[in-house]
């Protein structure tokens, strides 16, 4: 075996070992947010409770929190109280909007869920799952923050609880609502 072949084999083995190590010790929940810093899709659909047509066009120039949820989702139930708290904390800001998007659910079950757990902000029905596809949703719950210019600035996969809630309120929403040109720091769950 030539020296060049030996070196090539060592380099390949080292690269495979590095990949294996990253897979073992990396965060299995981390999925790169490919839509962050891109324009948010324009979306519309019927309100879960009233049937009234809701549209993102109505909220242009505002910071929009979009939360995908379902009545059958256990983690959605875990985060729901925090979503109500989040809305209560920012609802008086004139440039803040919060929308729930009900995903792959039956309307009677979604309405019962909202009646049982509370509803203080509008919830849109994703009739055919097209909104979830447009947003690149992997599952529920997932939360997006859209800035005043219509750009997705933040995405979180999983429930909004504990440090995630604090990060969303302090490092994402507050800066976006204070100034239009504020850059949002990405959330690092290891800090």
Backbone torsions as a table, in degrees:
resi	resn	phi	psi	omega
1	UNK	NA	132.3	-177.3
2	UNK	-78.1	162.1	179.6
3	UNK	-61.9	-39.6	179.1
4	UNK	-62.2	-41.3	179.2
5	UNK	-65.5	-42.4	178.5
6	UNK	-60.8	-44.7	179.4
7	UNK	-64.1	-41.5	179.3
8	UNK	-61.9	-44.0	179.4
9	UNK	-63.5	-42.5	178.3
10	UNK	-62.4	-42.5	179.5
11	UNK	-64.1	-44.2	179.2
12	UNK	-63.1	-44.7	178.8
13	UNK	-62.7	-41.9	177.8
14	UNK	-62.3	-42.9	179.0
15	UNK	-63.4	-42.5	178.1
16	UNK	-64.5	-41.4	177.6
17	UNK	-62.1	-42.1	178.7
18	UNK	-63.7	-42.5	177.5
19	UNK	-63.1	-43.5	178.9
20	UNK	-62.2	-44.7	179.7
21	UNK	-60.7	-45.4	179.7
22	UNK	-61.9	-41.0	179.1
23	UNK	-65.4	-36.7	-179.8
24	UNK	-71.5	-41.9	-171.6
25	UNK	-105.1	-4.3	178.0
26	UNK	-73.8	168.9	178.0
27	UNK	-80.2	113.5	-177.7
28	UNK	-68.0	-17.7	178.8
29	UNK	-85.9	-11.9	-176.7
30	UNK	-75.8	116.2	173.5
31	UNK	-121.5	121.9	-176.0
32	UNK	-57.3	128.2	-179.4
33	UNK	-78.8	92.4	-173.9
34	UNK	-68.7	-21.9	-177.3
35	UNK	-91.8	-7.8	179.8
36	UNK	-64.4	138.3	-177.3
37	UNK	70.6	23.6	173.2
38	UNK	-122.4	159.3	178.6
39	UNK	-61.4	137.6	177.8
40	UNK	-72.2	145.0	175.8
41	UNK	-66.3	147.2	172.6
42	UNK	-77.5	133.8	-176.5
43	UNK	-140.1	152.4	176.4
44	UNK	-153.2	157.3	179.7
45	UNK	178.4	171.0	-178.6
46	UNK	-75.9	143.6	173.8
47	UNK	-65.7	134.5	-178.0
48	UNK	-59.4	-40.1	-174.0
49	UNK	-87.4	-41.8	-173.8
50	UNK	-104.4	-21.4	-175.2
51	UNK	84.1	-6.1	178.8
52	UNK	-62.5	142.2	179.7
53	UNK	-73.4	124.6	175.4
54	UNK	-107.7	147.0	-179.9
55	UNK	-144.7	142.5	177.0
56	UNK	-66.1	-23.4	178.5
57	UNK	-59.2	-31.9	-179.2
58	UNK	-63.8	-23.7	-172.5
59	UNK	-110.0	19.4	178.0
60	UNK	-56.1	140.7	179.0
61	UNK	83.3	6.5	179.2
62	UNK	-118.7	159.7	172.5
63	UNK	-84.8	124.1	-175.4
64	UNK	-117.0	126.3	171.4
65	UNK	-98.1	122.7	-179.9
66	UNK	-115.7	122.1	-179.3
67	UNK	-121.0	118.1	175.4
68	UNK	-85.4	131.3	-176.0
69	UNK	-149.6	170.7	175.4
70	UNK	-152.9	152.9	-179.2
71	UNK	-67.6	-25.2	-178.4
72	UNK	-87.2	-3.1	-175.1
73	UNK	-88.5	117.7	-179.4
74	UNK	-68.3	-40.3	-179.9
75	UNK	-67.4	-27.3	176.4
76	UNK	-64.7	-37.9	178.0
77	UNK	-66.3	-36.7	179.6
78	UNK	-63.6	-40.6	-175.5
79	UNK	-88.4	-13.8	-169.4
80	UNK	-56.6	-43.8	178.9
81	UNK	-59.6	-38.3	178.2
82	UNK	-68.4	-33.9	177.1
83	UNK	-65.5	-41.6	176.5
84	UNK	-62.7	-40.9	178.2
85	UNK	-65.0	-41.0	178.3
86	UNK	-60.7	-46.7	178.7
87	UNK	-61.6	-45.3	179.6
88	UNK	-60.8	-35.7	-178.3
89	UNK	-68.4	-34.5	-173.7
90	UNK	-113.8	-4.0	-172.5
91	UNK	-59.2	-27.9	-178.4
92	UNK	-81.8	-8.7	177.1
93	UNK	-76.7	125.6	-174.5
94	UNK	-65.4	-16.5	-178.6
95	UNK	-106.0	18.5	-178.8
96	UNK	-111.5	134.1	175.3
97	UNK	-137.8	142.1	176.1
98	UNK	-129.4	131.9	179.5
99	UNK	-130.6	132.7	169.9
100	UNK	-94.3	142.9	174.9
101	UNK	-121.7	114.6	-178.5
102	UNK	-79.1	123.7	-168.8
103	UNK	-113.8	128.3	175.2
104	UNK	44.0	59.8	-174.2
105	UNK	-138.6	162.4	173.4
106	UNK	-93.9	134.4	-175.3
107	UNK	-55.4	-45.6	179.0
108	UNK	-59.3	-37.7	178.6
109	UNK	-70.2	-39.0	178.3
110	UNK	-64.3	-43.0	178.9
111	UNK	-63.9	-42.1	178.7
112	UNK	-63.0	-40.1	177.8
113	UNK	-59.1	-49.6	-178.7
114	UNK	-65.2	-35.5	178.1
115	UNK	-67.9	-39.0	-178.6
116	UNK	-73.6	-44.8	-173.3
117	UNK	-97.4	-12.6	178.3
118	UNK	105.6	149.8	-179.2
119	UNK	-149.0	111.5	179.8
120	UNK	-118.6	-1.8	178.6
121	UNK	-137.4	161.4	-175.7
122	UNK	-67.5	148.9	178.2
123	UNK	-130.0	124.4	-177.9
124	UNK	-100.3	144.3	176.8
125	UNK	-89.6	129.0	173.4
126	UNK	-89.3	87.0	-167.7
127	UNK	-54.6	-50.2	-175.6
128	UNK	-115.1	10.0	-178.4
129	UNK	81.0	5.8	-177.2
130	UNK	-67.4	-36.2	179.4
131	UNK	-63.5	-42.4	179.3
132	UNK	-61.2	-40.1	178.5
133	UNK	-65.8	-45.2	179.9
134	UNK	-60.1	-35.3	179.6
135	UNK	-87.3	-7.5	-179.2
136	UNK	71.9	36.1	-177.9
137	UNK	-71.7	131.6	177.6
138	UNK	-90.7	-27.6	-177.2
139	UNK	176.1	-176.3	-179.9
140	UNK	-117.8	149.4	-1.6
141	UNK	-82.6	150.2	171.3
142	UNK	-139.7	140.6	-176.6
143	UNK	-128.2	136.3	179.5
144	UNK	-123.2	148.1	172.3
145	UNK	-122.0	124.8	-179.5
146	UNK	-109.1	130.0	-177.6
147	UNK	-81.0	-178.8	-175.7
148	UNK	-65.5	-20.9	178.6
149	UNK	-92.0	2.1	178.4
150	UNK	85.3	19.7	-179.2
151	UNK	-102.2	134.6	175.1
152	UNK	-70.9	119.3	-177.6
153	UNK	-107.0	-15.0	-176.8
154	UNK	-156.4	143.0	175.2
155	UNK	-139.4	136.5	175.3
156	UNK	-132.3	127.8	176.5
157	UNK	-99.5	119.0	-178.9
158	UNK	117.3	179.2	-176.1
159	UNK	-72.8	148.6	175.9
160	UNK	-87.8	94.0	-178.8
161	UNK	-140.6	158.8	172.0
162	UNK	49.0	-122.7	-176.8
163	UNK	-63.4	-30.2	179.0
164	UNK	-64.9	-42.2	177.3
165	UNK	-61.7	-48.1	-179.1
166	UNK	-60.5	-44.0	178.7
167	UNK	-62.3	-44.8	-178.4
168	UNK	-61.2	-44.0	-177.8
169	UNK	-74.7	-44.3	-173.0
170	UNK	-84.6	-41.4	-171.8
171	UNK	-103.1	-10.7	-179.6
172	UNK	-115.9	-65.5	-173.4
173	UNK	-67.6	-48.8	-176.8
174	UNK	-58.1	-49.1	177.8
175	UNK	-62.4	-39.5	-179.3
176	UNK	-66.0	-33.9	-179.7
177	UNK	-81.1	-20.8	-179.4
178	UNK	-78.3	-43.0	-178.4
179	UNK	-143.7	148.9	-178.1
180	UNK	-72.4	-27.4	-173.5
181	UNK	-101.3	13.9	-177.5
182	UNK	-71.0	134.0	174.4
183	UNK	-88.5	138.0	-178.8
184	UNK	-93.6	133.3	175.7
185	UNK	-78.5	130.0	177.7
186	UNK	-66.4	148.3	-178.8
187	UNK	-78.0	129.9	176.0
188	UNK	-114.7	106.6	-176.0
189	UNK	-65.3	-10.5	-179.0
190	UNK	-85.2	-8.5	-178.9
191	UNK	-102.2	NA	NA
